[in-house]
Amino acid sequence: MATITYCKGLPTPASELNPLGKTQLEMFLGEYSSIFHQAASETANHLLWDNEFNKSQWNRYLQQTYGINKRHANGVIAFSQGAVDAASSNRQRHIKVLTAKAKSCGEWLKKATRKLKNARKFYRRKNWQNSKTGLMFPLSVSIQYRNTNWQNLRFQLHHKKRKLNHYQLQIKYLKAAPIRVTIPKGQAYVVGAAAETCGNQSCQWDGQTIKIRVPYCLEDKFGKYVSSEIGDFHRNVNRLPSEGAKTWHFYRKEGKWCVAVQFTPAPVKQISRPIQRGCIGIDLNPG
């Protein structure tokens, strides 16, 4: 089943603000996001260059190298894997779009060249003025532009050939060039599971307060857990269930931390009524 993500700005309760005007959660995210960025960048590079990716071994490597626990390492791997898959699919989509443009350009060149060729062949005939067959591309002159339609078509053919060559070079380069992945800064991603408490072992949310397990490398500075009152995600149609896996994503946008929760929505109950009550018809025409 498809997932839904609810997002909102991270609240800053006055009771949690420190002398710097930030909450303990914001201070933690500022520290952990730099570690997450380094780990995610290294993981993305490893995914791009290593065809035989062993998730278990790489998870252990991240824990030992960056001093994070297993759940945080899973979030790093999931975030990096998503970035790599997105870059790869975007590259394939870009190549597909360029291929379609090159095909369209080639078809236009073929038709325009045939049109010009048939017109030249027609005007080479003797007594073409008395010809009973029509001409699809007659010669005409524009007084405004001081140019014939033949000259204009040849000008378009010249630029279409250049455009087609440009598309072909782009496609050739994109097929051979290595894929590049950009990992943005100011991110923290923690993957959840349905079998864990509150849907996430490292980020437990009871509907109002979120409690985050601090990685080992930051325990001396923030303690074992960091909690904050983030409130609920108020939606007109709230399908956020109390149970099930919840993946948390913290990201910085326009100088402010935001929080997003990804979950599998609760199924919508089907409501049916007897047809004797009538029906409503909706016209979906463009006009």
N, C-alpha and C positions, 0 to 999 in steps of 0.2 A: 504494500500500500504506500502511496505517496506521503511524503512528510510535509509538515507546515512549520514555518519559522516565525516566531513573534519577536519583535525588536522594540527597544525603547532606550532612551537616554538613561544612564546610570544615575539614580538619585543620590543626593548628597545631604543626608539629614544633618541638621545643625548640631545635634548631640554627638555626632561622630567626627566632626571637623577638628583637625589639629591646628596648631598655630600657623601652619602654612596654608590653611584653607582647604585642605584635602582630607578625605576619609582614609582610614587604614586600608580599605580595599583598593582605592586609587593608588596609594603608595606601593602596595604590593604588585598591582598590575604594571606600574611603571618599571619596577625592578624585574619582574618575571618576563615582561614582553621582550626585553633585550635578549634574555637567555633563550626564549622561545624562537626569536628571529634567527639567532645563530644556529640553533639546532634544526630548524625547518629549512634554512638555506643549505646546510650540509646534507640533509636528507634528500632535498630536491636534486641536488647535484649527483648524489649517489643513485637515485632512481633513474636519472637521465643516462648515466654512463654504465650502469650495471644491469644487464638483462636478467640475471638470476638473483632477484632480490629476496633475501631471507628476512622476513619480518621479525621473527623471534630473535635472531642474532643481532639485528640492527636495533631492536628495542633494548636489548642488554647493553649494547654499545652506547646508546644515548644516556641510559641511566648512569653508567660508569663515567662517561665523559663530562656530562653537564650536571650531575648530581640531582637528577629528578627521579621521581618514582615511576612505576610501570604505567599507571593511568595517564600521567602527563606525557610520557613518551608515546603512548598510543595516540594521543591528541596531536602530537607533532607529526607522526607518520601519516595520520589520516588527512591532516591539513595539507601536507606536502604532496601526498598522493593526489588529492583533489586538484591542487595547482598544476601538477604535471599533466594529469589527464585533461584538464581544461585547455592547457597550452597545446597539447597534441591534437585535440578535437578542433580547436580554433585554426590550427595550421591546415588540417585536412579540409575544413570548411572554406578557408581562404583559397586553397588550391582549386576546390570545386567551383567556387564563384569565378575565379579567373579563367578556368577552363571553359565555363559556360560563356563568358564574355568573348573569349578567343573564338569559340565556335560560332557565335552570333556574328562576330566581325568577319570571319571567313566566309560565312554564307552571304553577307551583304556584299563583300568584294566579288564573289562569284557572280551574283545577280547583276551588279553594276557593270562588271567587265563584259558580261554577255550582252547587256543592253547597249553598251557603246559599240561593241563589235557588230551587232546586228544593224545598228544605225549606219555605221560606216559602209557595211556591205550593201545596204539599201541605196545610199547616195552614189555608189559607184556604178549603178546600173545606167544604161542609156534610156532616155525618156522616162526617168523615174517619176516625172510629174504626172504621167498618164498611167502609173501603176495602179492595178486594181486591189493590190494587197495593202493593208494599212501599215502604219509605222508606229511602234510603241514609244519611241523616243525621238520626236521630230526636233529639228534644229530651230532654236529661237534665241532672240537677243533681248537683253534687258537694257533699256535706255538708262535706268537709274544707276545700275552698277557697271554699265559699259562692258558687259561680259556676256558670253554665250552660255547656254546651259551645258554645252559640251565641256567648255573650259572649267565650269564650276564642278561638274562631275569628276573630271580628271584631277582637280584640286582635292576633292573629297577622297578619291581613290588613293592619292599620295599619302594623305594623313591617316587613312584607315590602315594602310600597309604599315606605317610607322607604329600605330597603336597595336596592331596584331603582333608585330615583332616585340614590342614592349611587354605584352602579355606573355608571350612565349618565353622571353628571358626571365620574367618574374617567376613563372611556373618552374622553370629549370632550376633557378636558384633556391626556391622554397623547398623543392624535393631533395636537394643536396645539403642545404644549410642545417646545422644542428638546432634543435629546439631550445629556446631560452625561456626561463621561468623567472618571474619577478615575485619575490616574497615581500609583501609590504610590512613595514614596521608598525609597532603599536598593536599587536595581535596576541591573543591567548585563546587556545582552543582545547577543550576537554571533552573527550568522547564518553558517552554513557552506555549503559546496557540495561536491558529490562530486568535481569535477575538481581541487580544491585539496589541497595536502599535508595529511595527517592529517584530511582532511574539513573543515578550517577554516584559512584563511590567517592569521587574527589570533589564534586560540587553538589551538595545536598541542599535542596530548596523546599521549604515547607509551605510555600504560598506567599510568604512575606519576607522571611530572612533566608539568606543564602550563606552557607558555611563551606569554605573552600579549604581543601587540604594543601598546605604549603609544601613545596618541594624541599628536599633535604638541604639543598644548597642555601636556602633562605630561612631556615628554621631559627638560626641564631638571631636574625634580625626581626622576624615577624612572629615567631612562635610556631606551634604545630598547625594551628588553624587561624583563618581570617574570616570574619563574618560581617555582614552588613544588611541593613534593612532596605531591600530593593523593591518591596511591594509586589503587587500582582500585575499581570499583563491584561489590561482592560480592553476587551474587544466586544463589538456588537454581537458577533457570533463566536463565543469562546468554546473551542473544541479541545482545550488543553486538559488531558486527563490527569488524574492524581497518580496513576500508575503508568508503567511503561518507561522505555529508555528516553532520556533527555540529554541532549548534547548542548553544551554551553559554549558560546563564542563571545569573547570580549574584544572589542575593537575601538580604536580611537578615530573619531570623525569630527572634523572642524574644531579641534582642540578640546573635545569632550569625550569621555569614555561612554560607550554604549554597550548594552548587554542584549544578547539574542539567545533564545532557546529553541532548539529544533526537536520536534517530537512527531510521533505518529498520532494523528488526530483520532478522537473517538468517533465511531461510525455514526452517521446521521440516520435517525429512525425514519423509516418510510411511513408516510401518512397518506392514506387513500380515503376517498369518499364515494358514496354510491353515485352512479352516473345520473340517477334521477334528480339529483340536486342541480344539474346543469353543468356547463363547462365554459371556459373562457378561451377565445381564440385571439392569438397575437400575430399581427402582420409584421414579418421581418424583412420586407423588401427594403432595398437601399433608400428609396424615396420616402 
